Amino acid sequence: MRRMLGTLAGALAVAALAAAPAYADNGHFVTGGGNAAACTDTGTRFECAGKVAGLGGTTFEITATATGTAKVECVNPAGIRVKGQDTEVEVTATSARQQTPHNGQYTFALTSKPAAVPAVPACPNPLWTAKVLDVTFTTATLTLSVDNATAAETTVDVG
C-alpha cells in the first residue's frame, strides 16, 4: 500500500510539473551582433534600437534616458536672438507598456521628444525664450521593466 501511495504521489508531482507553463524570467538586452542596443544623436533628439529577450511576465516596458549638453539660443521680447548658455539636459524615450510576446523577444526602436530647457539659467531672465538648437548626447541608459519591476539595465554611448 505504501509503495502504491509513493508511486501515485510521484506520478501526481510529475503531472503537475508537466502542466505548469514555462515562463522565462531572465529579461535582458541582447548584446553583440546586429541586435545589440545602439543609440544615435539626431540633433535635439536621440534614437535607440535593439532587442530584448527572456521576457516572461505579462507586460514589459523599455525606457531610454540620455544626457547631453544643449546649445541654446535666446530670444528677447523684441525678437532679438543671442547665444544662450549651454545647458545640461536629460531626455527620455519609452516604449510604453507592452504585452509580452509569446516568444519572449521584442525588437525595439525608441525616439525621444526634442530636448527643451527653461529660460533661466540658459537666458538672461524669464522674459526671454530659450530655443534648443542642438544637443550633444553622451550616453543613454536603457532600462527594461517586466511587470513594473526592473529586470535589466545597460548604458550605451550615443553616437
C-alpha positions as CSV (number, residue, x, y, z in Angstrom):
1,M,0.0,0.0,0.0
2,R,2.8,2.4,0.9
3,R,4.6,1.6,-2.3
4,M,1.4,2.4,-4.3
5,L,0.9,5.7,-2.5
6,G,4.5,6.7,-3.1
7,T,4.1,5.8,-6.8
8,L,0.8,7.7,-7.0
9,A,2.4,10.8,-5.3
10,G,5.4,10.7,-7.7
11,A,3.1,10.5,-10.7
12,L,1.0,13.4,-9.5
13,A,4.1,15.5,-9.0
14,V,5.3,14.8,-12.5
15,A,1.9,15.6,-13.9
16,A,1.7,18.9,-12.0
17,L,5.1,20.0,-13.3
18,A,4.2,19.0,-16.9
19,A,1.0,21.0,-16.7
20,A,2.7,24.2,-15.4
21,P,3.5,26.7,-18.1
22,A,7.2,27.5,-18.7
23,Y,8.0,31.2,-18.1
24,A,11.2,32.9,-18.9
25,D,12.2,35.2,-16.1
26,N,15.5,36.4,-17.3
27,G,14.6,39.6,-19.3
28,H,17.8,41.1,-20.7
29,F,19.1,43.3,-23.5
30,V,20.7,41.2,-26.3
31,T,24.4,42.0,-26.6
32,G,26.7,41.7,-29.6
33,G,25.8,41.5,-33.3
34,G,23.1,43.4,-35.1
35,N,20.6,43.2,-32.2
36,A,22.7,44.9,-29.6
37,A,21.3,48.1,-28.2
38,A,22.7,51.2,-30.0
39,C,21.7,54.9,-29.7
40,T,22.1,57.7,-32.2
41,D,22.2,61.5,-31.7
42,T,19.7,63.1,-34.2
43,G,20.1,66.8,-33.2
44,T,17.7,67.7,-30.4
45,R,16.6,64.1,-30.1
46,F,18.1,60.7,-29.8
47,E,17.1,57.3,-31.1
48,C,17.8,53.9,-29.6
49,A,17.2,50.4,-31.1
50,G,18.0,46.9,-30.2
51,K,16.4,43.7,-28.9
52,V,15.3,42.3,-25.6
53,A,14.9,38.6,-24.8
54,G,13.9,36.4,-21.9
55,L,10.6,38.2,-21.3
56,G,8.4,36.1,-19.1
57,G,5.9,38.4,-17.3
58,T,2.6,39.7,-18.6
59,T,3.8,43.2,-19.6
60,F,7.1,45.0,-20.2
61,E,8.4,48.5,-20.9
62,I,11.7,49.8,-22.2
63,T,12.9,53.3,-21.2
64,A,15.9,55.1,-22.5
65,T,17.3,58.2,-20.7
66,A,20.1,60.2,-22.4
67,T,22.2,63.1,-21.0
68,G,23.8,65.8,-23.0
69,T,24.7,69.4,-23.5
70,A,22.2,71.6,-25.2
71,K,23.4,74.5,-27.4
72,V,20.8,77.2,-26.7
73,E,19.6,80.4,-28.5
74,C,17.7,83.1,-26.5
75,V,15.1,85.4,-28.0
76,N,14.2,88.5,-26.1
77,P,10.7,90.1,-26.1
78,A,11.7,92.4,-29.0
79,G,12.7,89.3,-31.1
80,I,16.4,89.8,-30.9
81,R,18.3,86.5,-30.9
82,V,21.5,85.9,-28.9
83,K,23.6,82.9,-27.9
84,G,22.4,81.3,-24.8
85,Q,24.1,79.4,-22.0
86,D,25.0,75.8,-22.9
87,T,22.8,73.7,-20.6
88,E,22.9,70.1,-19.4
89,V,19.7,68.2,-20.4
90,E,18.2,64.8,-19.7
91,V,15.8,63.4,-22.3
92,T,13.7,60.3,-22.2
93,A,12.1,57.9,-24.7
94,T,9.8,55.0,-23.8
95,S,8.1,52.1,-25.5
96,A,5.1,52.4,-23.2
97,R,3.8,49.3,-21.5
98,Q,3.6,46.4,-24.0
99,Q,2.1,42.9,-23.8
100,T,4.8,40.2,-23.6
101,P,5.1,38.4,-26.9
102,H,4.7,34.6,-27.0
103,N,8.3,34.0,-28.0
104,G,9.7,36.3,-25.2
105,Q,11.6,38.5,-27.6
106,Y,11.0,42.0,-28.8
107,T,12.8,44.3,-31.2
108,F,12.5,47.9,-30.2
109,A,13.1,51.4,-31.7
110,L,12.7,54.4,-29.5
111,T,12.7,58.1,-30.4
112,S,12.8,60.8,-27.7
113,K,10.9,64.0,-27.8
114,P,13.0,67.1,-28.6
115,A,15.1,68.5,-25.7
116,A,13.8,71.6,-24.0
117,V,15.3,73.9,-21.5
118,P,13.7,76.6,-19.2
119,A,14.5,80.3,-20.0
120,V,16.6,80.5,-16.8
121,P,19.5,79.8,-16.4
122,A,20.0,79.4,-20.2
123,C,18.9,83.0,-20.9
124,P,19.3,86.3,-19.0
125,N,15.9,86.3,-17.5
126,P,12.5,84.6,-17.6
127,L,11.0,87.0,-20.1
128,W,13.4,85.6,-22.8
129,T,12.6,82.4,-24.7
130,A,15.1,79.6,-24.8
131,K,15.3,77.6,-28.0
132,V,17.4,74.4,-28.2
133,L,19.4,74.4,-31.4
134,D,21.3,71.1,-30.9
135,V,22.2,68.6,-28.2
136,T,25.4,66.7,-27.9
137,F,24.3,63.5,-26.2
138,T,26.9,61.4,-24.5
139,T,25.4,58.3,-23.0
140,A,22.0,56.7,-22.7
141,T,20.8,54.3,-20.0
142,L,18.3,51.7,-21.2
143,T,16.0,50.1,-18.6
144,L,13.9,47.0,-19.1
145,S,11.0,46.7,-16.7
146,V,8.9,43.5,-16.6
147,D,5.6,43.6,-14.7
148,N,6.7,47.0,-13.2
149,A,10.0,45.7,-11.8
150,T,13.4,46.4,-13.2
151,A,14.7,43.3,-15.0
152,A,17.8,44.7,-16.8
153,E,19.7,47.9,-17.3
154,T,22.5,48.8,-19.7
155,T,24.4,52.0,-20.6
156,V,25.5,52.7,-24.2
157,D,27.4,55.6,-25.9
158,V,25.3,57.8,-28.1
159,G,26.9,58.1,-31.5
